[in-house]
């Protein structure tokens, strides 16, 4: 109930200045440096027979901002977990929670069906699109229960929502509302963690700085991906 109130209050504050934000957002979109995806589909085989780890999600799973495949989130997770998992990574730039199942099924024939653990990288685009919190939670919960019940995943880790309110390229007024909405969606993830025992919401606190971001001022750099993977690896192990 509290989260719904915060969402409707956010909308009431946002509506009067929406035309201004729309113009700023349109200019911003035209000025963003378009960086390639490095890991839209990436398969990393462990040297011996190992448990499988699924990584799925938005641009951070797709490796946007990384200089090459070896510096993506999936590759760094493989290293920081001591090469103890075979990894299937699928990502899509701009992905929202409602499209996770569609992305999974898109390459289901290639990746197989057996995973012991999964990492879901999601939330930034739902912040940019101001997804209602109850819808975000429901869409994510539906996909997670699909993984648990039908694909027999034992543990699902959800890292923190990317710090959209800190992205250097984003103007301050937009960062304010993005941070507001991020807090609302974060509360939904905390609630989801309490209701589904197989979920671990790894909301580690971090202070990012210039070197964390790639040249587009939005996506992580090689260094940023390494820091994220290092923080999540302990949870996975």
C-alpha positions in Angstrom: 0.0 0.0 0.0 2.8 2.4 0.9 4.6 1.7 -2.4 1.4 2.4 -4.4 0.9 5.7 -2.6 4.5 6.7 -3.4 4.0 5.8 -7.0 0.8 7.8 -7.4 2.5 10.7 -5.6 5.4 10.5 -7.9 3.1 10.6 -10.9 1.2 13.6 -9.5 4.5 15.5 -9.1 5.8 14.4 -12.5 2.8 15.2 -14.7 3.1 19.1 -14.6 6.8 18.9 -15.7 6.5 15.9 -18.1 6.7 18.0 -21.3 10.0 19.4 -20.2 11.3 16.0 -19.3 10.1 14.6 -22.6 12.1 17.2 -24.5 15.2 16.6 -22.4 14.8 12.9 -22.8 14.5 13.1 -26.6 17.6 15.2 -26.9 19.4 12.9 -24.6 18.5 9.8 -26.6 19.9 11.4 -29.8 23.1 12.3 -28.0 23.9 8.9 -26.4 26.9 7.1 -27.8 25.7 3.8 -29.2 28.0 1.1 -27.8 27.8 -2.5 -29.1 26.6 -5.5 -27.1 29.3 -8.0 -26.3 27.3 -10.9 -24.8 23.8 -11.0 -26.1 24.3 -14.8 -26.2 27.4 -16.2 -24.5 28.2 -19.8 -23.5 31.1 -20.5 -21.2 31.9 -24.2 -20.6 33.8 -25.2 -17.5 36.7 -27.5 -18.0 35.0 -30.3 -16.0 31.4 -31.2 -15.6 30.0 -28.4 -13.4 26.6 -27.0 -12.4 25.0 -24.6 -14.8 24.4 -20.9 -14.1 21.9 -18.9 -16.1 22.5 -15.2 -16.5 19.7 -13.2 -18.1 18.7 -9.6 -18.4 19.0 -6.2 -19.8 22.1 -4.3 -21.2 24.4 -5.3 -18.4 23.7 -9.0 -19.3 24.2 -8.0 -23.0 27.6 -6.6 -22.2 27.0 -3.0 -23.4 30.0 -0.9 -22.4 32.5 -3.8 -22.2 35.5 -3.7 -24.5 35.2 -7.4 -25.4 33.6 -10.7 -24.5 36.2 -11.4 -21.9 35.4 -8.3 -19.8 31.6 -8.8 -19.7 29.7 -9.6 -16.5 29.3 -13.2 -17.4 33.0 -13.7 -18.1 34.0 -11.9 -14.9 31.4 -14.0 -12.9 33.0 -17.1 -14.3 36.5 -16.0 -13.1 35.3 -14.7 -9.7 33.5 -17.9 -8.9 36.6 -19.9 -9.5 35.4 -21.3 -12.8 32.9 -23.5 -10.8 30.0 -23.0 -13.2 29.2 -23.5 -16.8 27.5 -20.3 -17.8 24.7 -19.5 -20.3 24.3 -15.8 -20.7 21.5 -14.1 -22.6 20.9 -10.4 -22.7 19.1 -7.7 -24.6 19.6 -4.0 -24.5 16.5 -2.2 -23.4 14.9 -5.3 -21.8 12.1 -4.8 -19.3 10.8 -7.4 -16.7 7.7 -8.1 -18.8 10.0 -9.5 -21.6 12.2 -11.9 -19.6 10.2 -15.0 -20.5 10.2 -14.0 -24.2 14.0 -13.5 -24.2 14.5 -16.9 -22.4 12.3 -18.8 -24.9 14.0 -17.0 -27.9 17.1 -19.2 -27.5 15.8 -22.1 -25.4 16.8 -24.7 -28.0 20.5 -23.6 -27.8 20.9 -23.4 -24.1 19.3 -26.5 -22.7 17.0 -26.7 -19.7 19.0 -27.6 -16.6 20.3 -24.8 -14.4 21.1 -25.0 -10.7 21.2 -21.2 -10.2 20.3 -18.0 -12.1 21.1 -14.3 -12.0 18.6 -11.8 -13.3 19.9 -8.4 -14.2 16.8 -6.2 -14.5 15.2 -2.9 -13.4 17.0 0.0 -15.2 14.6 0.1 -18.2 11.6 -0.3 -15.9 12.8 2.8 -14.1 13.2 4.7 -17.4 9.7 3.6 -18.4 8.2 4.3 -14.9 6.7 0.8 -14.7 4.1 0.6 -12.0 5.6 -1.2 -9.0 2.9 -3.9 -8.7 3.3 -4.7 -12.4 7.1 -4.9 -12.1 6.8 -7.3 -9.2 4.2 -9.5 -10.8 6.1 -9.8 -14.1 9.3 -10.6 -12.4 7.7 -13.1 -9.9 6.0 -14.9 -12.8 9.3 -15.4 -14.6 11.1 -16.5 -11.4 8.4 -19.1 -10.5 8.7 -20.4 -14.1 12.4 -20.9 -13.6 11.9 -22.6 -10.2 8.9 -24.8 -11.0 9.6 -25.7 -14.6 13.4 -25.4 -15.0 14.2 -26.6 -11.5 16.4 -23.6 -10.6 17.3 -23.8 -6.9 18.4 -20.2 -6.3 17.8 -17.0 -8.1 20.0 -14.0 -7.4 18.8 -10.5 -8.3 21.6 -7.8 -8.0 20.6 -4.3 -7.2 18.9 -2.2 -9.8 21.5 -0.2 -11.7 22.1 3.2 -10.1 20.1 5.1 -12.8 20.0 8.2 -10.4 23.9 8.4 -10.7 24.4 8.0 -14.4 26.7 10.9 -15.4 25.0 11.5 -18.7 21.6 12.0 -17.2 20.5 15.6 -16.3 19.9 16.2 -12.6 16.1 16.7 -12.8 15.8 13.3 -14.6 18.1 11.6 -12.1 15.8 12.8 -9.3 12.7 11.0 -10.6 14.8 8.0 -11.7 16.1 7.7 -8.2 12.6 8.0 -6.8 11.3 5.3 -9.0 14.3 3.1 -8.4 13.6 3.2 -4.6 10.0 2.2 -5.3 11.0 -0.8 -7.5 13.7 -1.8 -4.9 11.1 -2.0 -2.3 9.2 -4.5 -4.5 12.3 -6.6 -4.9 12.7 -6.7 -1.1 9.1 -7.8 -0.8 9.6 -10.5 -3.4 12.6 -11.8 -1.6 10.6 -12.3 1.5 7.8 -14.1 -0.3 9.9 -16.5 -2.4 12.5 -18.4 -0.4 14.7 -19.2 -3.5 15.3 -15.5 -4.2 18.3 -13.6 -3.0 18.1 -9.9 -3.6 21.8 -8.8 -3.4 21.2 -5.1 -2.7 24.9 -4.3 -2.0 25.6 -0.7 -1.3 28.2 0.9 -3.6 29.5 4.3 -4.4 30.3 4.5 -8.1 32.8 7.0 -9.6 33.9 8.0 -13.1 36.0 4.9 -13.8 32.9 2.7 -13.2 31.2 4.0 -16.3 31.9 3.5 -20.0 32.3 6.3 -22.4 28.5 6.6 -22.9 28.1 7.7 -19.3 25.4 5.0 -18.7 26.7 1.5 -19.0 29.5 0.0 -16.9 33.1 0.0 -18.2 35.3 -3.1 -18.0 36.3 -2.0 -14.5 32.6 -1.5 -13.6 31.6 -5.0 -14.8 34.5 -6.5 -12.8 33.3 -4.7 -9.6 29.7 -5.8 -10.1 30.7 -9.4 -10.7 33.0 -9.4 -7.7 30.2 -8.3 -5.5 27.7 -10.9 -6.8 30.2 -13.8 -7.0 30.2 -14.3 -3.2 26.5 -14.6 -3.2 26.6 -17.2 -6.0 29.3 -19.3 -4.4 
